[in-house]
């Protein structure tokens, strides 16, 4: 006896809908957003319980709290609604979605695997973003007052005063404050990076991925923390799409009646490329694009491949994308096979 449960979650309340195997509505209620209350509710439902919730701020916590008490629990990306919308309707839609196993985007939610590393990577990402913002604010003030020939020395505490003195007196106090903010975010970023490296050095998967060209300690740790396991991806194309390196194409009118037999036959039509997929993990996209940029700065088989592509007429930014996809494919392969990177596999065979 299966029961399909949709939970529309909010910070203070959760709307719950329970459906039977035939889709009959068995129960609908609203409870407080507390782990014990939700667990008690689930334990009072007979049979095998299948729970569906939407991706959001509470999704990871709910997955950890409720997954041990149900047979199946999935997290899905929210869908756009047309017309009427309410919490009760959303809960019913979630219950129906898991009952019929509807197509859609299902979000992978690890519970405790790599938890310390994942928290370190999240902290490092926030610290790096805040440091960049602080530097941009300070630099923007100098640019706004016509200060030219800016370089990295303006961020160093020992040389910053020289730059501040180029501003009119009314702006110097604000510039000093922004400079102190740069110092604070820089210290926080160093602490976050140290924490990330401390967590990463104990993990064999991180050391294995570091052998891939363009991947160092930080990038390898970010890949492991965000992807968690390579076996989520059955094919390389799925990993490319997750990383934002999947190419979106569109085609139409692919079947037409044959002029001889009158039967429908597939014909070659022009396939339109619409760019890279937008539904992706943005940090992983940044990791592999950064790895490609690093690889292209020195001589190696991947740099040779890039040069051949450009020489054959490929635009440089598309050739760089190809290198990023090759690095991502190699990363997934060696992670699955638990082997180190072999440069020879990225060298084309010589013609006989």
C-alpha positions in Angstrom: 0.0 0.0 0.0 1.7 3.1 -1.2 1.0 6.7 -0.1 2.2 9.7 -2.0 2.9 12.8 0.0 3.5 16.3 -1.2 4.9 18.9 1.2 4.8 22.6 0.3 7.3 24.1 2.8 7.6 27.6 4.3 9.5 29.0 7.2 6.5 28.7 9.6 4.1 26.2 8.1 4.0 23.3 5.7 1.0 22.3 3.6 0.7 18.5 3.3 -1.3 16.5 0.8 -1.6 12.7 0.8 -2.8 10.7 -2.2 -3.5 7.0 -2.6 -2.3 4.7 -5.4 -5.3 5.7 -7.6 -4.8 9.4 -7.1 -7.6 9.7 -4.6 -7.1 12.5 -2.1 -6.8 10.9 1.4 -5.8 13.8 3.6 -4.8 17.4 3.5 -3.6 19.5 6.4 -1.3 22.3 7.5 1.4 21.7 10.2 4.2 23.7 11.8 7.6 23.6 10.2 9.2 21.5 12.8 11.0 18.2 12.3 9.2 16.3 15.1 5.8 17.5 13.9 6.5 16.3 10.4 8.0 13.0 11.5 4.9 12.3 13.7 2.7 13.1 10.8 4.5 10.7 8.5 4.6 7.9 11.1 0.9 8.1 11.3 0.5 7.4 7.6 0.2 3.6 6.9 2.0 1.9 4.1 5.1 2.8 2.0 5.5 6.6 2.0 6.8 8.5 -1.0 7.5 12.2 -0.3 8.1 15.0 -2.7 9.3 18.5 -1.8 10.5 21.5 -3.8 14.0 22.8 -3.9 14.5 25.7 -1.5 16.2 26.9 1.6 14.7 24.2 3.8 15.1 21.3 1.3 18.5 20.0 2.6 17.3 20.1 6.3 14.0 18.4 5.5 15.8 15.7 3.5 18.1 14.9 6.4 15.2 14.9 8.9 12.5 13.0 6.9 14.4 10.6 4.6 15.0 8.0 7.3 11.3 7.7 7.9 10.0 7.2 4.4 10.6 4.7 1.6 11.4 7.4 -1.0 12.0 11.1 -0.9 12.7 13.4 -3.8 13.4 17.1 -4.3 12.2 18.8 -7.4 12.8 22.2 -8.9 9.7 24.5 -8.7 7.6 24.8 -11.8 5.9 27.9 -13.1 2.2 28.2 -12.3 -0.4 29.6 -14.6 -3.7 30.7 -13.1 -4.7 29.8 -9.6 -2.0 29.1 -7.1 -2.1 28.3 -3.4 -0.2 26.3 -0.8 -2.8 23.5 -0.9 -2.6 23.3 -4.7 1.1 23.2 -4.6 1.2 20.3 -2.1 -1.3 18.3 -4.3 0.7 19.0 -7.4 3.9 17.7 -5.6 2.1 14.5 -4.4 0.7 13.9 -7.9 4.1 14.5 -9.4 5.8 11.7 -7.4 2.8 9.4 -7.9 3.0 9.4 -11.6 6.8 10.0 -11.7 6.3 13.0 -13.9 9.1 14.3 -16.0 11.0 17.2 -14.6 14.3 18.2 -12.9 15.0 16.3 -9.8 17.6 17.7 -7.5 20.3 15.6 -5.9 20.5 16.1 -2.2 23.4 14.4 -0.3 22.8 14.1 3.4 26.1 13.6 5.3 28.6 12.7 2.6 31.4 15.2 2.4 29.5 17.5 4.7 32.6 19.2 6.3 34.1 19.8 2.8 30.8 21.1 1.4 30.5 23.6 4.2 34.1 24.7 3.6 33.5 25.1 -0.1 30.4 27.2 0.5 32.2 29.4 3.0 35.1 29.9 0.6 32.7 30.8 -2.3 31.0 33.4 -0.1 34.3 34.8 1.2 35.7 35.1 -2.3 32.6 36.9 -3.5 32.6 39.3 -0.6 36.3 40.1 -1.1 35.7 40.8 -4.8 32.8 43.1 -4.0 34.8 45.0 -1.5 37.7 45.5 -3.9 35.3 46.6 -6.7 33.7 49.2 -4.4 37.1 50.7 -3.5 38.3 50.6 -7.1 35.0 52.2 -8.3 35.4 55.2 -6.0 38.9 55.9 -7.3 37.7 55.6 -10.9 34.7 57.8 -10.3 37.1 60.7 -9.3 39.3 60.3 -12.3 42.2 58.4 -10.7 43.9 56.5 -13.5 46.5 53.7 -14.0 45.0 51.6 -11.2 46.9 48.4 -10.3 46.9 45.8 -7.6 48.9 47.9 -5.2 45.8 49.9 -4.3 44.5 46.9 -2.3 47.7 46.5 -0.2 47.5 48.2 3.2 51.0 49.5 3.0 50.5 51.3 -0.4 46.9 52.2 -0.1 47.4 55.6 1.5 49.3 56.8 -1.6 46.1 56.1 -3.7 43.8 57.7 -1.2 45.7 60.9 -1.2 44.9 61.3 -4.9 41.2 61.8 -3.9 39.7 65.1 -2.9 39.6 65.5 0.9 35.9 65.0 1.2 36.2 61.4 -0.3 39.2 60.2 1.7 37.4 59.1 4.8 35.0 57.0 2.8 38.0 55.5 0.8 39.7 54.6 4.1 36.6 52.8 5.3 36.3 50.9 2.0 40.0 50.0 2.3 39.4 48.6 5.8 36.6 46.5 4.4 39.0 45.1 1.7 41.4 44.1 4.5 38.7 42.4 6.6 37.3 40.4 3.6 40.8 39.4 2.6 41.5 38.0 6.0 38.2 36.2 6.0 39.0 34.8 2.5 42.4 33.4 3.7 40.7 31.7 6.7 38.1 30.1 4.4 40.8 28.9 2.0 42.8 27.4 4.8 39.7 25.6 6.1 39.0 24.3 2.6 42.5 23.0 2.1 42.5 21.4 5.5 39.3 19.4 4.7 40.5 18.5 1.2 43.9 17.1 2.1 42.3 14.0 3.7 40.2 13.0 0.7 41.7 10.6 -1.9 39.2 11.8 -4.6 40.5 15.4 -4.3 44.1 14.2 -4.7 43.1 12.1 -7.7 41.4 15.0 -9.5 44.4 17.3 -8.9 46.2 15.3 -11.5 43.9 16.7 -14.2 45.4 19.7 -16.1 44.1 23.0 -14.7 42.8 21.6 -11.5 44.6 22.5 -8.3 43.7 22.0 -4.6 40.8 24.5 -4.6 39.2 23.5 -7.9 39.5 19.8 -7.2 37.9 20.3 -3.8 35.0 22.3 -5.3 34.3 19.5 -7.8 34.2 16.8 -5.2 32.0 18.9 -2.8 29.5 19.9 -5.4 29.2 16.7 -7.5 29.7 14.4 -4.5 29.7 11.2 -6.6 30.5 10.7 -10.3 28.0 7.9 -10.5 25.2 10.4 -10.6 26.0 10.9 -14.2 25.5 8.0 -16.5 27.0 9.8 -19.5 29.5 12.6 -20.0 26.8 14.8 -21.6 24.8 14.7 -18.4 27.9 16.0 -16.5 28.4 18.7 -19.1 24.8 19.8 -18.7 25.2 19.9 -14.9 28.3 22.1 -15.3 26.7 24.4 -17.7 28.8 23.1 -20.6 25.9 21.4 -22.5 25.0 22.8 -25.9 21.3 23.5 -26.5 20.1 22.9 -30.0 16.7 23.3 -31.7 15.3 21.5 -34.8 11.8 21.2 -36.3 9.9 19.6 -39.1 12.2 16.6 -39.2 9.7 14.2 -40.8 8.1 14.5 -44.2 6.2 12.3 -46.7 8.4 10.6 -49.2 7.7 11.7 -52.8 7.9 8.1 -54.0 6.4 5.8 -51.3 4.3 8.4 -49.5 5.6 7.2 -46.2 7.0 9.5 -43.5 10.7 9.7 -43.6 13.2 11.6 -41.5 14.9 14.4 -43.5 17.9 16.4 -42.6 17.0 19.8 -41.3 19.1 22.7 -40.1 19.9 22.4 -36.4 20.0 25.7 -34.6 22.4 26.1 -31.7 21.0 28.2 -28.9 24.1 28.4 -26.7 24.9 26.7 -23.4 22.3 25.4 -21.0 21.2 27.8 -18.4 20.0 25.3 -15.8 23.4 24.4 -14.3 25.7 24.6 -11.3 27.3 28.0 -11.8 30.4 27.3 -9.6 31.3 24.2 -11.5 31.0 26.1 -14.8 33.4 28.6 -13.4 35.8 25.9 -12.3 36.1 24.2 -15.7 36.3 27.5 -17.6 39.0 28.6 -15.3 40.8 25.3 -15.7 40.7 25.7 -19.5 42.1 29.2 -19.2 45.0 27.9 -17.0 45.7 25.0 -19.4 46.0 27.3 -22.4 48.7 29.4 -20.7 51.3 26.6 -21.2 52.4 23.9 -23.6 50.5 20.6 -23.4 48.3 18.3 -25.6 45.2 20.3 -24.8 46.9 23.6 -25.8 47.9 21.9 -29.1 44.3 20.9 -29.7 43.2 24.4 -29.0 45.7 25.8 -31.6 44.5 23.2 -34.2 40.9 24.3 -33.7 41.7 28.0 -34.0 43.8 27.3 -37.1 40.9 25.4 -38.7 38.6 28.4 -38.3 37.0 27.8 -34.9 36.3 31.0 -32.9 38.7 31.2 -29.9 35.9 31.3 -27.3 34.4 28.2 -28.8 37.7 26.4 -28.9 38.2 27.3 -25.2 34.8 25.8 -24.5 35.9 22.6 -26.2 38.9 22.4 -24.0 36.7 23.0 -20.9 34.5 20.1 -22.0 37.5 17.8 -22.5 38.8 18.6 -19.0 35.3 17.9 -17.6 35.1 14.6 -19.5 38.5 13.6 -18.2 37.6 14.5 -14.7 34.5 12.4 -14.7 36.3 9.4 -16.3 39.2 9.2 -13.8 36.9 9.9 -10.9 34.7 6.9 -11.9 37.6 4.6 -12.7 39.7 5.8 -9.7 42.8 6.3 -11.7 45.2 9.2 -12.3 45.2 11.4 -15.3 47.2 10.1 -18.3 48.4 12.9 -20.7 48.7 10.4 -23.5 45.0 10.0 -23.7 44.7 13.6 -24.8 47.3 13.2 -27.5 45.9 12.4 -31.0 47.4 9.2 -32.6 49.9 9.8 -35.3 48.9 9.1 -38.8 50.3 5.9 -40.3 
